[in-house]
């Protein structure tokens, strides 16, 4: 089901926006709809990433709680990360 969104802008802003939209072969409603859909997609991606990150954190804590966690010294972790970065850069 579609829903309606209403907001107010001054007349000059509306007219200029309509002219710009028309120059791009679309209506102001089309432009507003596209912006709204784009914002919604960005939010979906952010929510999906947050959910994934929470799963990863919870999995790490589960490993720790189960005694399956493996700890790496800071210098070793730094060296491993630098090696990974170099591998990516050299692709």
N, C-alpha and C positions, 0 to 999 in steps of 0.2 A: 504494500500500500504506500502510495506516495504521500508526502507531507509537504506543507507549504512553510516557507521561511520568509519572514518579513523583517525589514530593517529600514531605517530612515537615513537618508543622506540629503545634502542640500541640492537644489535644482541644478546648479552649475556642475557639480560632481557627477550627477546622474547623466546630464547631457553629454559631458566629455567622455564618460565611460561608454555611453551608447554609441558615440561616434567611433571610438576606438574599436569596440566590438564589431560594429558594422564594417569597418575597414578590414577586419579579419574574416568577414563573411559569416558572422554569427551574431546572435542577439545577446543583450546584456544578461538575460535569463540563462542562456547557454553558458556564458562565461562564469556566472555565479554558481551554476550547477557543477561545472567542471572544477572550480576551486573547492567547492564543498566536498566533492567526491575525492579530490586529491588529498585534502586534509584528512578525510576519513581513512583513506588508504595508509597515509603516514601513521595515523594513530593505531591502525590494525597492526602494522609492522612493529611499532614500538611495544604494543601489548604482547605480541608474539615473542619478541625478543626478551621482554621482562619475564614471561612465563618460562622460556627456555633457560634464562639465567637462573631463575629460582630453582628449576629442576637440577641444574648443574651444581648449585650451592648445596641443595639438599642431598644430592648424591655424594658430594664430598664429605658432608657431615655424617652420612650413613657409613661411608668407608671408615671414617675416623672412629665412630661409635663401635663398629664391628672389628676394629683392630686391623683393618686392611689398608690403612693409610700408609703411604711411603713418603718420608720427609727427605728433602734434598737441601744440602747446605747452600747458603746464599750465593757464594762464589760459583758453585757448580751450576746452580740454576741460571745465574747470569751468563755463564759461558754457554750453556745449552741454548738459551734464548738468542744470544748473539750468533751462534751457529745456524739457528733456524732463520734468522733475519738474513744472513749472508746467502743461504740457500735460495730464499725467495728473491733476493736482489739479483742473483746470478741466473735466474730463469730466462 
